[in-house]
Amino acid sequence: MTSLVIFLQAQGGGAGYMQLILLVGMILVFWLFMIRPQAKKAKQAKSFQENLQKGDKIVTIAGIHGRVNKMNEDGTIEMETSPGSYMKVEKSAISMEMTANVNKATAATPAK
């Protein structure tokens, strides 16, 4: 009878370790597939926004198209939406994906 009790206690301790290993595994998978790619994308977006220069074609998150006219010291950009029409927008409002798509489409169209 005593050997049965010792066997059951040893098995219960092993189950605790298995649960801990599964929990650590789930946290690792969550980090690999959710947190790490999101942090990488945020780093790329910040780098993109910091490297904007005068004359670059841009698209805001709201979908407003324009060109960079002036980089301001306060973290904003003066954007020309049409000749003589300017808007002041935050650098963080520039969409990296939409800007890349617009620039790729512009580069793909042949010049007439």
trRosetta pair geometry for C-beta under 8 A, 3 or more apart (Angstrom, degrees):
i j d omega theta_ij theta_ji phi_ij phi_ji
1 4 5.7 -53 -158 29 36 114
1 5 6.9 34 149 -17 66 102
2 5 5.7 -51 -152 34 39 112
2 6 6.4 37 152 -17 69 105
3 6 5.6 -52 -146 38 36 111
3 7 6.2 42 152 -24 65 106
4 7 5.6 -53 -148 35 30 115
4 8 6.4 28 155 -17 64 106
5 8 5.9 -55 -148 37 30 109
5 9 6.4 29 154 -18 64 107
6 9 5.8 -55 -146 37 31 111
6 10 6.3 32 154 -20 64 107
7 10 5.9 -57 -149 36 28 110
7 11 6.4 27 153 -18 63 107
8 11 5.6 -53 -147 37 32 112
8 12 6.4 36 153 -23 64 104
9 12 5.7 -51 -148 33 32 114
9 13 6.7 33 154 -18 63 103
10 13 5.9 -53 -153 34 32 111
10 14 6.7 33 150 -19 63 106
11 14 5.7 -56 -152 35 35 113
11 15 6.6 38 151 -23 66 103
12 15 5.7 -51 -151 30 34 114
12 16 6.9 39 150 -22 62 100
13 16 5.7 -49 -157 28 37 115
13 17 6.9 35 149 -15 64 101
14 17 5.7 -53 -154 35 38 111
14 18 6.4 41 149 -21 67 104
15 18 5.5 -50 -149 34 36 115
15 19 6.5 39 152 -20 65 102
16 19 5.8 -52 -151 34 32 111
16 20 6.5 32 151 -18 64 106
17 20 5.5 -54 -149 37 35 113
17 21 6.2 35 153 -20 67 105
18 21 5.7 -53 -146 36 31 111
18 22 6.3 32 154 -18 64 106
19 22 5.7 -54 -147 38 31 112
19 23 6.3 33 153 -21 65 106
20 23 5.7 -53 -147 35 31 112
20 24 6.4 29 155 -16 65 105
21 24 5.9 -54 -147 39 30 109
21 25 6.2 34 152 -21 64 109
22 25 5.5 -55 -146 38 30 115
22 26 6.3 32 155 -21 65 103
23 26 5.8 -52 -148 34 30 110
23 27 6.5 29 153 -17 63 105
24 27 5.8 -55 -149 37 32 111
24 28 6.3 35 152 -21 65 107
25 28 5.6 -55 -147 36 31 113
25 29 6.4 29 156 -17 65 105
26 29 5.8 -53 -146 38 31 109
26 30 6.2 35 154 -21 64 106
27 30 5.6 -53 -147 36 31 114
27 31 6.3 31 154 -19 64 106
28 31 5.8 -55 -148 36 29 110
28 32 6.3 26 155 -18 65 109
29 32 5.7 -56 -143 38 31 110
29 33 6.0 0 168 5 67 114
30 33 6.7 -73 -138 50 20 90
30 34 5.3 -29 -177 26 63 124
30 35 6.9 51 135 -10 76 103
31 34 7.0 -66 -107 53 13 83
31 35 4.9 -38 -139 41 56 121
31 36 6.0 68 157 -28 69 100
32 36 5.8 -12 -136 18 30 135
33 36 7.7 42 -11 41 11 100
33 37 7.1 -11 -172 1 31 121
34 37 7.1 -86 -162 38 9 98
34 38 6.5 -2 161 -11 53 119
35 38 6.0 -68 -151 40 27 110
35 39 6.2 24 158 -19 67 110
36 39 5.9 -57 -145 36 29 109
36 40 6.4 29 156 -19 64 107
37 40 5.5 -55 -147 37 34 114
37 41 6.3 35 155 -20 67 105
38 41 5.8 -53 -147 36 31 111
38 42 6.4 32 153 -19 64 105
39 42 5.7 -53 -147 36 32 112
39 43 6.4 35 153 -21 64 105
40 43 5.7 -54 -150 34 31 113
40 44 6.5 31 152 -18 64 105
41 44 5.7 -53 -149 36 33 112
41 45 6.4 34 152 -20 66 105
42 45 5.7 -52 -146 35 32 112
42 46 6.4 33 154 -19 64 105
43 46 5.9 -53 -148 36 30 111
43 47 6.4 31 153 -18 63 107
44 47 5.7 -56 -148 38 31 112
44 48 6.2 36 152 -22 65 106
44 96 6.8 120 123 177 94 169
45 48 5.6 -52 -147 35 31 115
45 49 6.4 28 155 -16 65 106
45 96 4.8 -127 -116 -20 77 139
46 49 5.9 -56 -146 38 31 108
46 50 6.3 27 156 -17 65 109
47 50 5.9 -58 -146 38 29 109
47 51 6.2 14 160 -10 65 115
48 51 6.2 -71 -146 43 24 102
48 52 7.4 49 153 -51 60 85
48 94 7.7 -145 120 107 104 116
48 96 4.5 90 76 -111 167 114
48 99 7.7 150 168 67 131 139
49 52 6.2 -24 -160 -15 36 113
49 91 4.4 106 179 163 117 105
49 92 6.6 18 -131 -84 164 42
49 94 5.6 148 -109 58 93 120
49 96 7.5 -85 -46 -68 80 99
50 91 7.6 62 -71 175 46 148
52 56 5.4 -127 -156 47 80 151
52 58 6.9 16 -134 -77 131 133
52 68 5.5 158 162 -77 111 157
52 71 7.0 155 95 -91 97 115
52 77 6.8 -27 107 -101 148 142
52 91 7.1 -166 22 -136 137 101
52 94 6.9 20 -67 105 149 177
53 56 5.5 107 59 -28 63 113
53 68 6.6 146 102 83 28 147
53 71 7.7 -51 -129 -39 37 130
54 68 5.4 -131 -119 110 34 101
54 69 6.7 22 -140 -170 90 17
54 70 6.8 21 -102 -87 107 34
54 71 7.0 -105 -58 -17 82 93
55 67 6.1 -18 -149 -177 29 116
55 68 6.3 -34 24 65 25 88
56 67 6.7 157 78 -154 35 69
56 68 4.7 27 48 12 85 119
57 65 7.4 -6 -173 -169 94 91
57 66 7.7 177 -149 101 58 28
57 67 5.7 -42 -97 -97 52 76
57 99 7.0 162 110 -155 73 86
57 102 6.1 -128 131 117 122 120
57 103 5.8 158 70 -83 115 87
57 106 6.8 83 45 -10 166 162
58 65 7.6 165 89 -151 46 49
58 66 6.1 -20 63 71 85 71
58 67 7.0 128 16 -118 82 24
58 68 6.0 73 -10 -47 126 87
58 77 7.7 19 45 122 166 158
58 79 6.6 -95 64 -124 122 122
58 94 5.2 -49 -170 -139 127 114
58 99 5.1 -24 -139 -112 56 122
59 63 6.6 -15 -177 -141 103 33
59 64 7.0 158 -156 75 57 40
59 65 5.3 -21 -102 -97 81 67
59 94 7.4 109 73 -156 41 68
59 95 5.4 -44 96 53 89 107
59 98 4.0 -100 90 121 135 113
59 99 4.9 -166 28 -74 86 64
59 101 7.9 -34 22 58 150 93
59 102 5.4 136 -33 -13 126 143
60 63 6.7 -44 73 24 78 20
60 64 4.5 12 29 47 118 91
60 66 7.9 23 -23 22 97 105
60 79 7.7 -112 -51 -15 111 177
60 89 5.9 -103 -100 -161 130 160
60 93 4.9 -3 -150 143 102 97
60 94 6.0 -67 -107 -100 56 45
60 95 6.4 88 165 -6 19 93
61 93 5.4 -107 11 -164 103 64
61 94 7.5 -119 -31 -87 77 1
61 95 4.9 131 -84 -59 56 103
61 98 7.8 156 -105 16 36 139
62 93 7.3 -8 -3 -175 95 110
63 98 7.3 -120 -106 -162 57 160
64 79 7.6 100 120 117 116 148
64 81 6.4 -51 176 -112 106 119
64 87 7.1 -21 145 48 151 164
64 89 7.8 -178 73 -72 134 151
65 81 7.1 105 84 -142 55 75
65 102 6.8 166 -122 -131 112 158
66 79 4.1 89 102 166 144 106
66 80 5.5 168 -172 78 106 42
66 81 4.3 -62 -91 -92 118 53
66 87 6.9 -157 -40 35 170 111
67 79 6.9 151 71 -159 33 70
67 80 5.0 -18 60 57 89 99
68 71 7.0 15 -180 -60 120 80
68 77 5.7 -67 -129 -170 91 124
68 78 7.7 91 -166 73 56 56
68 79 6.3 -45 -102 -105 42 70
68 80 8.0 14 100 15 5 84
69 77 7.9 123 41 168 66 80
69 78 4.6 -68 70 106 105 96
69 79 6.3 156 6 -122 95 15
69 80 4.5 99 -56 -30 121 100
69 86 6.1 -68 32 -121 158 112
70 77 7.2 158 82 -164 52 55
70 78 3.9 17 50 40 98 120
71 77 6.0 -26 -110 -112 56 76
71 78 7.9 -116 -53 20 18 79
72 75 7.2 -38 89 42 92 24
72 76 4.5 -3 53 67 130 83
72 77 6.7 -153 12 -84 90 24
72 78 6.5 98 -39 -27 105 89
72 88 7.3 23 -15 -144 149 105
75 90 6.5 7 129 -147 94 78
75 91 5.6 -97 179 7 73 113
75 92 7.9 12 163 -14 112 92
76 88 5.3 24 161 -180 136 93
76 89 6.4 159 -160 83 87 28
76 90 5.7 -59 -107 -98 75 43
76 91 6.8 -142 -110 -29 23 74
77 88 7.4 163 80 -152 40 52
77 89 5.6 -23 60 66 89 81
77 90 7.7 49 15 148 83 8
77 91 5.9 104 -25 -82 106 68
77 94 7.2 37 20 -51 149 125
78 86 5.4 -2 -179 -173 97 121
78 87 7.4 158 -157 78 52 37
78 88 5.7 -27 -100 -97 66 71
79 86 6.7 145 75 -158 41 65
79 87 4.9 -24 63 63 97 89
79 88 7.6 163 16 -94 79 19
79 89 5.5 2 -2 15 128 115
80 83 7.3 28 175 -101 119 29
80 84 8.0 74 -149 12 105 15
80 85 6.8 109 -160 75 64 57
80 86 5.5 -37 -95 -97 61 74
81 85 5.0 -58 59 104 93 109
81 86 7.3 165 7 -107 81 20
81 87 5.8 51 -30 -6 116 113
82 85 4.5 29 55 35 83 124
89 93 4.8 -107 173 69 108 135
89 94 7.2 116 117 -56 126 80
90 93 4.6 100 64 -8 85 103
91 94 6.0 -42 -170 9 47 114
94 99 6.4 20 172 -44 94 140
95 98 3.9 39 101 27 131 108
95 99 5.8 163 87 -16 68 88
96 99 6.0 -61 -144 40 23 110
96 100 6.2 24 158 -20 62 110
97 100 5.9 -57 -149 35 27 110
97 101 6.4 26 154 -18 63 107
98 101 5.6 -53 -148 36 34 113
98 102 6.4 33 155 -18 66 105
99 102 5.9 -54 -147 37 31 109
99 103 6.2 25 156 -13 65 109
100 103 5.9 -58 -143 42 29 107
100 104 6.0 31 156 -22 65 109
101 104 5.7 -54 -143 37 28 111
101 105 6.3 27 157 -18 63 107
102 105 5.8 -56 -147 37 29 110
102 106 6.3 30 153 -20 64 107
103 106 5.6 -51 -145 37 32 114
103 107 6.3 31 156 -18 64 107
104 107 5.8 -56 -146 39 29 109
104 108 6.2 29 154 -23 64 110
105 108 5.7 -56 -144 35 30 112
105 109 6.7 30 158 -22 63 102
106 109 6.3 -55 -152 28 29 107
